[in-house]
Amino acid sequence: MQITMLGTGSAFAKKYYNNNALVETDGCRLLVDCGITLPTALHKKGLQFDALDGVLISHMHGDHVGGLEEYAFQMLFKYGRKPLLYIADTLVEPLWEQTLRGGLTQGDLTSLEDFFVVKPLVPGQYYTLAPDLKVKLIQTKHIPNKDSYSFLFNDSFFYSADMKFDGELVMQLIENGVTTVYHDCQLEQPGMVHATLDELLTLPEDVQKKVWLMHYGDAMDDYRGRTGLMRIVEQGVAYSV
């Protein structure tokens, strides 16, 4: 499995784009989240929307779903097909009613299913998305009273999407066989709705060695060499995990 971060930035980052990823296995190219800057980042990577096999959504913030309107319109009107949309069953209705309905509705096109082949996922269960790709959604804390999910891929790769610091969960995942963790990282205190660098630095050194930092602010260059044994995920670089 290979992952390329099309963007590694926080919601307000301009230099690094929104934190969205491209996961690739033999015969499958899956987009993980589709934020506001995703169409530009994908274009700069030399890819069009029709090169994707589907999208997996973590939660409802604009830096994770703000590009879905363009994705839907391009796929329907330019390429003549509906893309696969993998999403927690709890988020299907809010995605349409609270985010996409106003922009996408036109004529007889009045539902999420008019634009996507919707694949609701039950958190905590494993799903095979391709022969070499399976995923389990794990509900993690981000914004009070708003469901948000992180992803466990192939039992060995944990992708945090957006979450508050939960050292116990990270260590438990590693004890259960996870070898690589991509974790969102807010560089400065207070964290509020993201894990901060200071919090992540409290992880044991053997755990830090398996953690890569993403979803950081535009000041990340100022923090190079200050992240303990944790490494920084570089935008646009393909990593095998």
Secondary structure, DSSP 8 states (H G I E B T S, - for coil): -EEEEEE-B-TT-SSS-B-EEEEEETTEEEEE---TTHHHHHHHTT--GGG--EEEE--S-HHHHTTHHHHHHIIIIIS-S--EEEEEGGGHHHIIIIIIHHHH-BTTB-SGGGT-EEEEE-TTSEEEEETTEEEEEEE--SBTTB--EEEEETTTEEE-SS----HHHHHHHHHTT--EEEEE-BSSS--TTS-BHHHHTTS-HHHHTTEEEESB-TTGGGGTT-STT-EE--TT-EEE-
